[in-house]
């Protein structure tokens, strides 16, 4: 490991997550909002599919957080997930809020609601 690798690993990221202590299938999204390095909640990721493995749900969120942090280092989920993940950016009452509904689509049948990402801020379309 080089010094640059260590700095990359230990550097604070703008977005992180924590498990929601009040809801087993939910995670709190936090953003570093000040120069002191404090993180404040800005949203949540709630898993709707009760049959989904908790570890898989968390890995999906890890990938979302990595993308929000402009990282290209994503967890490969092909072995764990036997379905495609689709999404729909749902309209909100306030333009600065973001709500994305995720769906899983297997080999057959229709897509099934999987999770909801709700943020108190907008996300850039990329």
Backbone atoms as SQL, in Angstrom:
CREATE TABLE atoms (id INTEGER PRIMARY KEY, chain TEXT, resi INTEGER, resn TEXT, atom TEXT, x REAL, y REAL, z REAL);
INSERT INTO atoms VALUES
  (1, 'A', 1, 'UNK', 'N', 0.849, -1.175, 0.000),
  (2, 'A', 1, 'UNK', 'CA', 0.000, 0.000, 0.000),
  (3, 'A', 1, 'UNK', 'C', 0.893, 1.236, 0.000),
  (4, 'A', 2, 'UNK', 'N', 0.571, 2.165, -0.885),
  (5, 'A', 2, 'UNK', 'CA', 1.339, 3.397, -0.949),
  (6, 'A', 2, 'UNK', 'C', 0.691, 4.458, -0.065),
  (7, 'A', 3, 'UNK', 'N', 1.414, 5.548, 0.130),
  (8, 'A', 3, 'UNK', 'CA', 0.891, 6.657, 0.929),
  (9, 'A', 3, 'UNK', 'C', -0.372, 7.229, 0.278),
  (10, 'A', 4, 'UNK', 'N', -0.384, 7.317, -1.062),
  (11, 'A', 4, 'UNK', 'CA', -1.566, 7.831, -1.768),
  (12, 'A', 4, 'UNK', 'C', -2.770, 6.923, -1.552),
  (13, 'A', 5, 'UNK', 'N', -2.540, 5.594, -1.554),
  (14, 'A', 5, 'UNK', 'CA', -3.634, 4.649, -1.291),
  (15, 'A', 5, 'UNK', 'C', -4.199, 4.868, 0.109),
  (16, 'A', 6, 'UNK', 'N', -3.310, 5.036, 1.073),
  (17, 'A', 6, 'UNK', 'CA', -3.741, 5.253, 2.448),
  (18, 'A', 6, 'UNK', 'C', -4.568, 6.532, 2.562),
  (19, 'A', 7, 'UNK', 'N', -4.119, 7.610, 1.910),
  (20, 'A', 7, 'UNK', 'CA', -4.864, 8.867, 1.946),
  (21, 'A', 7, 'UNK', 'C', -6.234, 8.718, 1.306),
  (22, 'A', 8, 'UNK', 'N', -6.309, 7.970, 0.247),
  (23, 'A', 8, 'UNK', 'CA', -7.591, 7.754, -0.418),
  (24, 'A', 8, 'UNK', 'C', -8.542, 6.978, 0.486),
  (25, 'A', 9, 'UNK', 'N', -8.040, 5.965, 1.162),
  (26, 'A', 9, 'UNK', 'CA', -8.864, 5.133, 2.034),
  (27, 'A', 9, 'UNK', 'C', -9.354, 5.927, 3.243),
  (28, 'A', 10, 'UNK', 'N', -8.476, 6.746, 3.825),
  (29, 'A', 10, 'UNK', 'CA', -8.819, 7.451, 5.061),
  (30, 'A', 10, 'UNK', 'C', -9.464, 8.812, 4.835),
  (31, 'A', 11, 'UNK', 'N', -9.461, 9.322, 3.613),
  (32, 'A', 11, 'UNK', 'CA', -10.056, 10.635, 3.347),
  (33, 'A', 11, 'UNK', 'C', -11.553, 10.588, 3.579),
  (34, 'A', 12, 'UNK', 'N', -12.070, 11.642, 4.169),
  (35, 'A', 12, 'UNK', 'CA', -13.511, 11.720, 4.393),
  (36, 'A', 12, 'UNK', 'C', -14.210, 11.932, 3.053),
  (37, 'A', 13, 'UNK', 'N', -15.257, 11.179, 2.858),
  (38, 'A', 13, 'UNK', 'CA', -16.048, 11.295, 1.652),
  (39, 'A', 13, 'UNK', 'C', -17.210, 12.246, 1.908),
  (40, 'A', 14, 'UNK', 'N', -17.701, 12.940, 0.875),
  (41, 'A', 14, 'UNK', 'CA', -18.836, 13.841, 1.077),
  (42, 'A', 14, 'UNK', 'C', -20.083, 13.107, 1.571),
  (43, 'A', 15, 'UNK', 'N', -20.303, 11.887, 1.072),
  (44, 'A', 15, 'UNK', 'CA', -21.486, 11.109, 1.458),
  (45, 'A', 15, 'UNK', 'C', -21.080, 9.803, 2.118),
  (46, 'A', 16, 'UNK', 'N', -21.775, 9.456, 3.180),
  (47, 'A', 16, 'UNK', 'CA', -21.605, 8.167, 3.843),
  (48, 'A', 16, 'UNK', 'C', -22.996, 7.663, 4.240),
  (49, 'A', 17, 'UNK', 'N', -23.054, 6.462, 4.808),
  (50, 'A', 17, 'UNK', 'CA', -24.333, 5.938, 5.292),
  (51, 'A', 17, 'UNK', 'C', -24.129, 5.253, 6.624),
  (52, 'A', 18, 'UNK', 'N', -25.226, 5.110, 7.320),
  (53, 'A', 18, 'UNK', 'CA', -25.261, 4.353, 8.573),
  (54, 'A', 18, 'UNK', 'C', -26.566, 3.576, 8.600),
  (55, 'A', 19, 'UNK', 'N', -26.571, 2.485, 9.321),
  (56, 'A', 19, 'UNK', 'CA', -27.829, 1.749, 9.497),
  (57, 'A', 19, 'UNK', 'C', -28.787, 2.592, 10.334),
  (58, 'A', 20, 'UNK', 'N', -30.038, 2.515, 9.982),
  (59, 'A', 20, 'UNK', 'CA', -31.054, 3.243, 10.734),
  (60, 'A', 20, 'UNK', 'C', -31.361, 2.447, 12.000),
  (61, 'A', 21, 'UNK', 'N', -31.129, 3.026, 13.173),
  (62, 'A', 21, 'UNK', 'CA', -31.356, 2.285, 14.414),
  (63, 'A', 21, 'UNK', 'C', -32.836, 2.020, 14.703),
  (64, 'A', 22, 'UNK', 'N', -33.726, 2.689, 13.973),
  (65, 'A', 22, 'UNK', 'CA', -35.159, 2.557, 14.229),
  (66, 'A', 22, 'UNK', 'C', -35.878, 1.660, 13.236),
  (67, 'A', 23, 'UNK', 'N', -35.183, 1.257, 12.165),
  (68, 'A', 23, 'UNK', 'CA', -35.829, 0.453, 11.123),
  (69, 'A', 23, 'UNK', 'C', -34.792, -0.483, 10.513),
  (70, 'A', 24, 'UNK', 'N', -35.000, -1.775, 10.680),
  (71, 'A', 24, 'UNK', 'CA', -34.011, -2.773, 10.266),
  (72, 'A', 24, 'UNK', 'C', -33.707, -2.743, 8.768),
  (73, 'A', 25, 'UNK', 'N', -34.681, -2.414, 7.937),
  (74, 'A', 25, 'UNK', 'CA', -34.506, -2.439, 6.484),
  (75, 'A', 25, 'UNK', 'C', -34.199, -1.052, 5.924),
  (76, 'A', 26, 'UNK', 'N', -33.669, -0.157, 6.740),
  (77, 'A', 26, 'UNK', 'CA', -33.437, 1.209, 6.292),
  (78, 'A', 26, 'UNK', 'C', -32.046, 1.685, 6.692),
  (79, 'A', 27, 'UNK', 'N', -31.509, 2.591, 5.878),
  (80, 'A', 27, 'UNK', 'CA', -30.205, 3.187, 6.118),
  (81, 'A', 27, 'UNK', 'C', -30.341, 4.699, 6.043),
  (82, 'A', 28, 'UNK', 'N', -29.570, 5.413, 6.834),
  (83, 'A', 28, 'UNK', 'CA', -29.567, 6.873, 6.817),
  (84, 'A', 28, 'UNK', 'C', -28.402, 7.337, 5.945),
  (85, 'A', 29, 'UNK', 'N', -28.673, 8.270, 5.032),
  (86, 'A', 29, 'UNK', 'CA', -27.644, 8.855, 4.174),
  (87, 'A', 29, 'UNK', 'C', -27.188, 10.149, 4.853),
  (88, 'A', 30, 'UNK', 'N', -25.867, 10.302, 4.994),
  (89, 'A', 30, 'UNK', 'CA', -25.309, 11.495, 5.645),
  (90, 'A', 30, 'UNK', 'C', -24.383, 12.223, 4.682),
  (91, 'A', 31, 'UNK', 'N', -24.315, 13.540, 4.855),
  (92, 'A', 31, 'UNK', 'CA', -23.435, 14.359, 4.029),
  (93, 'A', 31, 'UNK', 'C', -22.589, 15.241, 4.927),
  (94, 'A', 32, 'UNK', 'N', -21.335, 15.387, 4.548),
  (95, 'A', 32, 'UNK', 'CA', -20.440, 16.283, 5.279),
  (96, 'A', 32, 'UNK', 'C', -20.805, 17.706, 4.870),
  (97, 'A', 33, 'UNK', 'N', -21.353, 18.462, 5.825),
  (98, 'A', 33, 'UNK', 'CA', -21.886, 19.778, 5.510),
  (99, 'A', 33, 'UNK', 'C', -21.028, 20.950, 5.969),
  (100, 'A', 34, 'UNK', 'N', -20.012, 20.696, 6.755),
  (101, 'A', 34, 'UNK', 'CA', -19.203, 21.827, 7.229),
  (102, 'A', 34, 'UNK', 'C', -17.722, 21.478, 7.216),
  (103, 'A', 35, 'UNK', 'N', -16.915, 22.486, 7.445),
  (104, 'A', 35, 'UNK', 'CA', -15.456, 22.313, 7.408),
  (105, 'A', 35, 'UNK', 'C', -14.919, 21.499, 8.580),
  (106, 'A', 36, 'UNK', 'N', -15.696, 21.357, 9.635),
  (107, 'A', 36, 'UNK', 'CA', -15.256, 20.596, 10.804),
  (108, 'A', 36, 'UNK', 'C', -15.366, 19.092, 10.581),
  (109, 'A', 37, 'UNK', 'N', -15.968, 18.690, 9.494),
  (110, 'A', 37, 'UNK', 'CA', -16.062, 17.277, 9.173),
  (111, 'A', 37, 'UNK', 'C', -17.280, 16.567, 9.715),
  (112, 'A', 38, 'UNK', 'N', -18.204, 17.306, 10.313),
  (113, 'A', 38, 'UNK', 'CA', -19.424, 16.680, 10.838),
  (114, 'A', 38, 'UNK', 'C', -20.327, 16.254, 9.687),
  (115, 'A', 39, 'UNK', 'N', -20.991, 15.149, 9.914),
  (116, 'A', 39, 'UNK', 'CA', -21.966, 14.643, 8.945),
  (117, 'A', 39, 'UNK', 'C', -23.367, 14.851, 9.488),
  (118, 'A', 40, 'UNK', 'N', -24.283, 15.208, 8.593),
  (119, 'A', 40, 'UNK', 'CA', -25.674, 15.394, 8.978),
  (120, 'A', 40, 'UNK', 'C', -26.566, 14.570, 8.054),
  (121, 'A', 41, 'UNK', 'N', -27.672, 14.046, 8.579),
  (122, 'A', 41, 'UNK', 'CA', -28.584, 13.249, 7.747),
  (123, 'A', 41, 'UNK', 'C', -29.219, 14.103, 6.652),
  (124, 'A', 42, 'UNK', 'N', -29.227, 13.560, 5.438),
  (125, 'A', 42, 'UNK', 'CA', -29.882, 14.251, 4.332),
  (126, 'A', 42, 'UNK', 'C', -30.903, 13.362, 3.626),
  (127, 'A', 43, 'UNK', 'N', -31.049, 12.127, 4.080),
  (128, 'A', 43, 'UNK', 'CA', -32.002, 11.244, 3.431),
  (129, 'A', 43, 'UNK', 'C', -31.919, 9.830, 3.952),
  (130, 'A', 44, 'UNK', 'N', -32.602, 8.939, 3.231),
  (131, 'A', 44, 'UNK', 'CA', -32.585, 7.532, 3.626),
  (132, 'A', 44, 'UNK', 'C', -32.775, 6.621, 2.426),
  (133, 'A', 45, 'UNK', 'N', -32.382, 5.389, 2.629),
  (134, 'A', 45, 'UNK', 'CA', -32.538, 4.314, 1.646),
  (135, 'A', 45, 'UNK', 'C', -33.286, 3.206, 2.370),
  (136, 'A', 46, 'UNK', 'N', -34.501, 2.926, 1.907),
  (137, 'A', 46, 'UNK', 'CA', -35.342, 1.936, 2.563),
  (138, 'A', 46, 'UNK', 'C', -35.595, 0.766, 1.628),
  (139, 'A', 47, 'UNK', 'N', -35.291, -0.429, 2.086),
  (140, 'A', 47, 'UNK', 'CA', -35.498, -1.646, 1.299),
  (141, 'A', 47, 'UNK', 'C', -36.958, -2.060, 1.460),
  (142, 'A', 48, 'UNK', 'N', -37.650, -2.208, 0.344),
  (143, 'A', 48, 'UNK', 'CA', -39.058, -2.594, 0.354),
  (144, 'A', 48, 'UNK', 'C', -39.236, -4.101, 0.229),
  (145, 'A', 49, 'UNK', 'N', -38.292, -4.758, -0.428),
  (146, 'A', 49, 'UNK', 'CA', -38.360, -6.202, -0.644),
  (147, 'A', 49, 'UNK', 'C', -37.847, -6.926, 0.609),
  (148, 'A', 50, 'UNK', 'N', -38.770, -7.381, 1.429),
  (149, 'A', 50, 'UNK', 'CA', -38.410, -8.019, 2.701),
  (150, 'A', 50, 'UNK', 'C', -37.644, -9.331, 2.511),
  (151, 'A', 51, 'UNK', 'N', -37.730, -9.919, 1.315),
  (152, 'A', 51, 'UNK', 'CA', -37.037, -11.186, 1.085),
  (153, 'A', 51, 'UNK', 'C', -35.587, -10.995, 0.646),
  (154, 'A', 52, 'UNK', 'N', -35.183, -9.779, 0.355),
  (155, 'A', 52, 'UNK', 'CA', -33.811, -9.540, -0.093),
  (156, 'A', 52, 'UNK', 'C', -32.828, -9.700, 1.069),
  (157, 'A', 53, 'UNK', 'N', -31.722, -10.353, 0.796),
  (158, 'A', 53, 'UNK', 'CA', -30.662, -10.546, 1.773),
  (159, 'A', 53, 'UNK', 'C', -30.135, -9.186, 2.220),
  (160, 'A', 54, 'UNK', 'N', -30.006, -8.991, 3.534),
  (161, 'A', 54, 'UNK', 'CA', -29.576, -7.703, 4.083),
  (162, 'A', 54, 'UNK', 'C', -28.185, -7.313, 3.568),
  (163, 'A', 55, 'UNK', 'N', -27.304, -8.288, 3.417),
  (164, 'A', 55, 'UNK', 'CA', -25.955, -8.023, 2.919),
  (165, 'A', 55, 'UNK', 'C', -26.005, -7.493, 1.488),
  (166, 'A', 56, 'UNK', 'N', -26.868, -8.058, 0.651),
  (167, 'A', 56, 'UNK', 'CA', -27.020, -7.590, -0.725),
  (168, 'A', 56, 'UNK', 'C', -27.573, -6.165, -0.741),
  (169, 'A', 57, 'UNK', 'N', -28.554, -5.882, 0.103),
  (170, 'A', 57, 'UNK', 'CA', -29.118, -4.527, 0.191),
  (171, 'A', 57, 'UNK', 'C', -28.030, -3.517, 0.536),
  (172, 'A', 58, 'UNK', 'N', -27.191, -3.873, 1.480),
  (173, 'A', 58, 'UNK', 'CA', -26.131, -2.957, 1.900),
  (174, 'A', 58, 'UNK', 'C', -25.104, -2.762, 0.788),
  (175, 'A', 59, 'UNK', 'N', -24.790, -3.809, 0.045),
  (176, 'A', 59, 'UNK', 'CA', -23.838, -3.676, -1.067),
  (177, 'A', 59, 'UNK', 'C', -24.405, -2.777, -2.165),
  (178, 'A', 60, 'UNK', 'N', -25.703, -2.862, -2.417),
  (179, 'A', 60, 'UNK', 'CA', -26.331, -1.959, -3.391),
  (180, 'A', 60, 'UNK', 'C', -26.181, -0.519, -2.934),
  (181, 'A', 61, 'UNK', 'N', -26.392, -0.288, -1.646),
  (182, 'A', 61, 'UNK', 'CA', -26.257, 1.060, -1.106),
  (183, 'A', 61, 'UNK', 'C', -24.803, 1.531, -1.163),
  (184, 'A', 62, 'UNK', 'N', -23.876, 0.647, -0.899),
  (185, 'A', 62, 'UNK', 'CA', -22.448, 0.994, -1.002),
  (186, 'A', 62, 'UNK', 'C', -22.148, 1.516, -2.407),
  (187, 'A', 63, 'UNK', 'N', -22.705, 0.862, -3.419),
  (188, 'A', 63, 'UNK', 'CA', -22.498, 1.305, -4.796),
  (189, 'A', 63, 'UNK', 'C', -23.149, 2.664, -5.050),
  (190, 'A', 64, 'UNK', 'N', -24.352, 2.880, -4.513),
  (191, 'A', 64, 'UNK', 'CA', -25.007, 4.180, -4.673),
  (192, 'A', 64, 'UNK', 'C', -24.185, 5.296, -4.034),
  (193, 'A', 65, 'UNK', 'N', -23.692, 5.046, -2.834),
  (194, 'A', 65, 'UNK', 'CA', -22.880, 6.045, -2.135),
  (195, 'A', 65, 'UNK', 'C', -21.583, 6.305, -2.917),
  (196, 'A', 66, 'UNK', 'N', -20.973, 5.266, -3.465),
  (197, 'A', 66, 'UNK', 'CA', -19.756, 5.439, -4.265),
  (198, 'A', 66, 'UNK', 'C', -20.044, 6.333, -5.472),
  (199, 'A', 67, 'UNK', 'N', -21.171, 6.111, -6.133),
  (200, 'A', 67, 'UNK', 'CA', -21.536, 6.941, -7.283),
  (201, 'A', 67, 'UNK', 'C', -21.803, 8.386, -6.853),
  (202, 'A', 68, 'UNK', 'N', -22.449, 8.569, -5.720),
  (203, 'A', 68, 'UNK', 'CA', -22.700, 9.923, -5.217),
  (204, 'A', 68, 'UNK', 'C', -21.389, 10.638, -4.899),
  (205, 'A', 69, 'UNK', 'N', -20.361, 9.878, -4.538),
  (206, 'A', 69, 'UNK', 'CA', -19.035, 10.426, -4.239),
  (207, 'A', 69, 'UNK', 'C', -18.136, 10.474, -5.472),
  (208, 'A', 70, 'UNK', 'N', -18.715, 10.253, -6.646),
  (209, 'A', 70, 'UNK', 'CA', -17.977, 10.262, -7.917),
  (210, 'A', 70, 'UNK', 'C', -16.859, 9.226, -7.967),
  (211, 'A', 71, 'UNK', 'N', -17.070, 8.105, -7.307),
  (212, 'A', 71, 'UNK', 'CA', -16.086, 7.020, -7.325),
  (213, 'A', 71, 'UNK', 'C', -16.487, 5.990, -8.384),
  (214, 'A', 72, 'UNK', 'N', -15.494, 5.403, -8.996),
  (215, 'A', 72, 'UNK', 'CA', -15.750, 4.346, -9.978),
  (216, 'A', 72, 'UNK', 'C', -15.495, 2.960, -9.397),
  (217, 'A', 73, 'UNK', 'N', -15.137, 2.894, -8.124),
  (218, 'A', 73, 'UNK', 'CA', -14.859, 1.621, -7.467),
  (219, 'A', 73, 'UNK', 'C', -16.163, 1.068, -6.905),
  (220, 'A', 74, 'UNK', 'N', -16.788, 0.176, -7.660),
  (221, 'A', 74, 'UNK', 'CA', -18.078, -0.392, -7.279),
  (222, 'A', 74, 'UNK', 'C', -17.939, -1.862, -6.912),
  (223, 'A', 75, 'UNK', 'N', -18.833, -2.334, -6.064),
  (224, 'A', 75, 'UNK', 'CA', -18.867, -3.737, -5.662),
  (225, 'A', 75, 'UNK', 'C', -19.571, -4.524, -6.766),
  (226, 'A', 76, 'UNK', 'N', -18.947, -5.600, -7.224),
  (227, 'A', 76, 'UNK', 'CA', -19.549, -6.457, -8.252),
  (228, 'A', 76, 'UNK', 'C', -20.630, -7.320, -7.605),
  (229, 'A', 77, 'UNK', 'N', -21.857, -7.153, -8.064),
  (230, 'A', 77, 'UNK', 'CA', -22.993, -7.870, -7.477),
  (231, 'A', 77, 'UNK', 'C', -23.519, -8.993, -8.367),
  (232, 'A', 78, 'UNK', 'N', -22.852, -9.291, -9.450),
  (233, 'A', 78, 'UNK', 'CA', -23.355, -10.301, -10.390),
  (234, 'A', 78, 'UNK', 'C', -23.549, -11.674, -9.764),
  (235, 'A', 79, 'UNK', 'N', -22.663, -12.057, -8.853),
  (236, 'A', 79, 'UNK', 'CA', -22.772, -13.382, -8.231),
  (237, 'A', 79, 'UNK', 'C', -23.914, -13.451, -7.224),
  (238, 'A', 80, 'UNK', 'N', -24.191, -12.347, -6.520),
  (239, 'A', 80, 'UNK', 'CA', -25.220, -12.344, -5.488),
  (240, 'A', 80, 'UNK', 'C', -26.612, -12.045, -6.030),
  (241, 'A', 81, 'UNK', 'N', -26.675, -11.235, -7.042),
  (242, 'A', 81, 'UNK', 'CA', -27.972, -10.803, -7.549),
  (243, 'A', 81, 'UNK', 'C', -28.265, -11.489, -8.876),
  (244, 'A', 82, 'UNK', 'N', -29.384, -12.156, -8.938),
  (245, 'A', 82, 'UNK', 'CA', -29.772, -12.849, -10.165),
  (246, 'A', 82, 'UNK', 'C', -30.799, -12.028, -10.946),
  (247, 'A', 83, 'UNK', 'N', -30.793, -10.715, -10.738),
  (248, 'A', 83, 'UNK', 'CA', -31.758, -9.856, -11.403),
  (249, 'A', 83, 'UNK', 'C', -31.104, -8.533, -11.801),
  (250, 'A', 84, 'UNK', 'N', -31.787, -7.821, -12.670),
  (251, 'A', 84, 'UNK', 'CA', -31.332, -6.488, -13.058),
  (252, 'A', 84, 'UNK', 'C', -31.995, -5.473, -12.146),
  (253, 'A', 85, 'UNK', 'N', -31.290, -4.394, -11.881),
  (254, 'A', 85, 'UNK', 'CA', -31.832, -3.333, -11.045),
  (255, 'A', 85, 'UNK', 'C', -32.218, -2.162, -11.941),
  (256, 'A', 86, 'UNK', 'N', -33.483, -1.799, -11.913),
  (257, 'A', 86, 'UNK', 'CA', -34.009, -0.686, -12.683),
  (258, 'A', 86, 'UNK', 'C', -34.384, 0.430, -11.710),
  (259, 'A', 87, 'UNK', 'N', -34.561, 1.643, -12.215),
  (260, 'A', 87, 'UNK', 'CA', -34.965, 2.727, -11.327),
  (261, 'A', 87, 'UNK', 'C', -35.887, 3.704, -12.037),
  (262, 'A', 88, 'UNK', 'N', -36.629, 4.441, -11.243),
  (263, 'A', 88, 'UNK', 'CA', -37.532, 5.477, -11.723),
  (264, 'A', 88, 'UNK', 'C', -37.361, 6.676, -10.812),
  (265, 'A', 89, 'UNK', 'N', -37.060, 7.816, -11.390),
  (266, 'A', 89, 'UNK', 'CA', -36.940, 9.051, -10.610),
  (267, 'A', 89, 'UNK', 'C', -38.342, 9.624, -10.451),
  (268, 'A', 90, 'UNK', 'N', -38.891, 9.456, -9.275),
  (269, 'A', 90, 'UNK', 'CA', -40.274, 9.856, -9.013),
  (270, 'A', 90, 'UNK', 'C', -40.358, 11.363, -8.804),
  (271, 'A', 91, 'UNK', 'N', -41.455, 11.957, -9.263),
  (272, 'A', 91, 'UNK', 'CA', -41.619, 13.396, -9.031),
  (273, 'A', 91, 'UNK', 'C', -41.820, 13.683, -7.543),
  (274, 'A', 92, 'UNK', 'N', -41.402, 14.867, -7.124),
  (275, 'A', 92, 'UNK', 'CA', -41.582, 15.301, -5.737),
  (276, 'A', 92, 'UNK', 'C', -42.264, 16.664, -5.737),
  (277, 'A', 93, 'UNK', 'N', -42.797, 17.050, -4.605),
  (278, 'A', 93, 'UNK', 'CA', -43.454, 18.354, -4.475),
  (279, 'A', 93, 'UNK', 'C', -42.457, 19.504, -4.483),
  (280, 'A', 94, 'UNK', 'N', -41.224, 19.216, -4.109),
  (281, 'A', 94, 'UNK', 'CA', -40.205, 20.255, -4.030),
  (282, 'A', 94, 'UNK', 'C', -39.075, 19.943, -5.003),
  (283, 'A', 95, 'UNK', 'N', -38.653, 20.933, -5.803),
  (284, 'A', 95, 'UNK', 'CA', -37.629, 20.670, -6.832),
  (285, 'A', 95, 'UNK', 'C', -36.265, 20.287, -6.268),
  (286, 'A', 96, 'UNK', 'N', -35.974, 20.664, -5.028),
  (287, 'A', 96, 'UNK', 'CA', -34.663, 20.358, -4.445),
  (288, 'A', 96, 'UNK', 'C', -34.600, 18.985, -3.790),
  (289, 'A', 97, 'UNK', 'N', -35.683, 18.233, -3.840),
  (290, 'A', 97, 'UNK', 'CA', -35.689, 16.900, -3.241),
  (291, 'A', 97, 'UNK', 'C', -35.576, 15.836, -4.328),
  (292, 'A', 98, 'UNK', 'N', -35.038, 14.684, -3.941),
  (293, 'A', 98, 'UNK', 'CA', -34.885, 13.566, -4.869),
  (294, 'A', 98, 'UNK', 'C', -35.542, 12.333, -4.280),
  (295, 'A', 99, 'UNK', 'N', -36.285, 11.627, -5.127),
  (296, 'A', 99, 'UNK', 'CA', -36.889, 10.356, -4.719),
  (297, 'A', 99, 'UNK', 'C', -36.741, 9.393, -5.891),
  (298, 'A', 100, 'UNK', 'N', -36.021, 8.314, -5.643),
  (299, 'A', 100, 'UNK', 'CA', -35.785, 7.309, -6.687),
  (300, 'A', 100, 'UNK', 'C', -36.304, 5.970, -6.180),
  (301, 'A', 101, 'UNK', 'N', -37.116, 5.339, -7.002),
  (302, 'A', 101, 'UNK', 'CA', -37.652, 4.013, -6.668),
  (303, 'A', 101, 'UNK', 'C', -36.895, 2.988, -7.501),
  (304, 'A', 102, 'UNK', 'N', -36.364, 1.978, -6.840),
  (305, 'A', 102, 'UNK', 'CA', -35.612, 0.922, -7.508),
  (306, 'A', 102, 'UNK', 'C', -36.490, -0.316, -7.647),
  (307, 'A', 103, 'UNK', 'N', -36.324, -1.007, -8.772),
  (308, 'A', 103, 'UNK', 'CA', -37.079, -2.221, -9.076),
  (309, 'A', 103, 'UNK', 'C', -36.094, -3.312, -9.457),
  (310, 'A', 104, 'UNK', 'N', -36.445, -4.557, -9.149),
  (311, 'A', 104, 'UNK', 'CA', -35.658, -5.689, -9.626),
  (312, 'A', 104, 'UNK', 'C', -36.445, -6.394, -10.719),
  (313, 'A', 105, 'UNK', 'N', -35.721, -6.879, -11.705),
  (314, 'A', 105, 'UNK', 'CA', -36.331, -7.600, -12.821),
  (315, 'A', 105, 'UNK', 'C', -35.552, -8.884, -13.041),
  (316, 'A', 106, 'UNK', 'N', -36.216, -10.004, -12.814),
  (317, 'A', 106, 'UNK', 'CA', -35.584, -11.305, -13.009),
  (318, 'A', 106, 'UNK', 'C', -35.675, -11.741, -14.460),
  (319, 'A', 107, 'UNK', 'N', -35.466, -13.029, -14.703),
  (320, 'A', 107, 'UNK', 'CA', -35.520, -13.567, -16.062),
  (321, 'A', 107, 'UNK', 'C', -36.931, -13.543, -16.641),
  (322, 'A', 108, 'UNK', 'N', -37.934, -13.645, -15.772),
  (323, 'A', 108, 'UNK', 'CA', -39.327, -13.699, -16.225),
  (324, 'A', 108, 'UNK', 'C', -40.194, -12.807, -15.360),
  (325, 'A', 109, 'UNK', 'N', -41.358, -12.511, -15.892),
  (326, 'A', 109, 'UNK', 'CA', -42.333, -11.775, -15.098),
  (327, 'A', 109, 'UNK', 'C', -42.152, -10.274, -15.158),
  (328, 'A', 110, 'UNK', 'N', -42.771, -9.617, -14.214),
  (329, 'A', 110, 'UNK', 'CA', -42.724, -8.157, -14.155),
  (330, 'A', 110, 'UNK', 'C', -41.740, -7.704, -13.089),
  (331, 'A', 111, 'UNK', 'N', -41.356, -6.451, -13.172),
  (332, 'A', 111, 'UNK', 'CA', -40.432, -5.919, -12.173),
  (333, 'A', 111, 'UNK', 'C', -41.138, -5.794, -10.827),
  (334, 'A', 112, 'UNK', 'N', -40.340, -5.775, -9.769),
  (335, 'A', 112, 'UNK', 'CA', -40.851, -5.745, -8.407),
  (336, 'A', 112, 'UNK', 'C', -40.160, -4.612, -7.653),
  (337, 'A', 113, 'UNK', 'N', -40.933, -3.810, -6.900),
  (338, 'A', 113, 'UNK', 'CA', -40.329, -2.726, -6.124),
  (339, 'A', 113, 'UNK', 'C', -39.291, -3.303, -5.170),
  (340, 'A', 114, 'UNK', 'N', -38.127, -2.662, -5.150),
  (341, 'A', 114, 'UNK', 'CA', -37.030, -3.156, -4.325),
  (342, 'A', 114, 'UNK', 'C', -36.660, -2.198, -3.205),
  (343, 'A', 115, 'UNK', 'N', -36.514, -0.906, -3.519),
  (344, 'A', 115, 'UNK', 'CA', -36.064, 0.056, -2.512),
  (345, 'A', 115, 'UNK', 'C', -36.432, 1.474, -2.940),
  (346, 'A', 116, 'UNK', 'N', -36.359, 2.380, -1.967),
  (347, 'A', 116, 'UNK', 'CA', -36.614, 3.793, -2.234),
  (348, 'A', 116, 'UNK', 'C', -35.468, 4.610, -1.653),
  (349, 'A', 117, 'UNK', 'N', -34.918, 5.499, -2.478),
  (350, 'A', 117, 'UNK', 'CA', -33.902, 6.447, -2.045),
  (351, 'A', 117, 'UNK', 'C', -34.564, 7.819, -1.980),
  (352, 'A', 118, 'UNK', 'N', -34.547, 8.432, -0.803),
  (353, 'A', 118, 'UNK', 'CA', -35.127, 9.773, -0.615),
  (354, 'A', 118, 'UNK', 'C', -34.056, 10.692, -0.077),
  (355, 'A', 119, 'UNK', 'N', -33.857, 11.823, -0.757),
  (356, 'A', 119, 'UNK', 'CA', -32.847, 12.786, -0.347),
  (357, 'A', 119, 'UNK', 'C', -33.464, 14.176, -0.233),
  (358, 'A', 120, 'UNK', 'N', -32.956, 14.962, 0.717),
  (359, 'A', 120, 'UNK', 'CA', -33.428, 16.328, 0.903),
  (360, 'A', 120, 'UNK', 'C', -32.783, 17.293, -0.076),
  (361, 'A', 121, 'UNK', 'N', -32.013, 16.776, -0.999),
  (362, 'A', 121, 'UNK', 'CA', -31.346, 17.621, -1.991),
  (363, 'A', 121, 'UNK', 'C', -31.475, 16.962, -3.354),
  (364, 'A', 122, 'UNK', 'N', -31.292, 17.757, -4.395),
  (365, 'A', 122, 'UNK', 'CA', -31.366, 17.223, -5.739),
  (366, 'A', 122, 'UNK', 'C', -30.075, 16.535, -6.127),
  (367, 'A', 123, 'UNK', 'N', -30.170, 15.611, -7.055),
  (368, 'A', 123, 'UNK', 'CA', -28.989, 14.969, -7.626),
  (369, 'A', 123, 'UNK', 'C', -28.846, 15.400, -9.068),
  (370, 'A', 124, 'UNK', 'N', -27.620, 15.585, -9.505),
  (371, 'A', 124, 'UNK', 'CA', -27.392, 15.920, -10.899),
  (372, 'A', 124, 'UNK', 'C', -27.740, 14.732, -11.768),
  (373, 'A', 125, 'UNK', 'N', -28.337, 14.989, -12.901),
  (374, 'A', 125, 'UNK', 'CA', -28.583, 13.915, -13.867),
  (375, 'A', 125, 'UNK', 'C', -27.268, 13.617, -14.563),
  (376, 'A', 126, 'UNK', 'N', -26.906, 12.339, -14.512),
  (377, 'A', 126, 'UNK', 'CA', -25.637, 11.968, -15.149),
  (378, 'A', 126, 'UNK', 'C', -25.817, 10.723, -15.964);
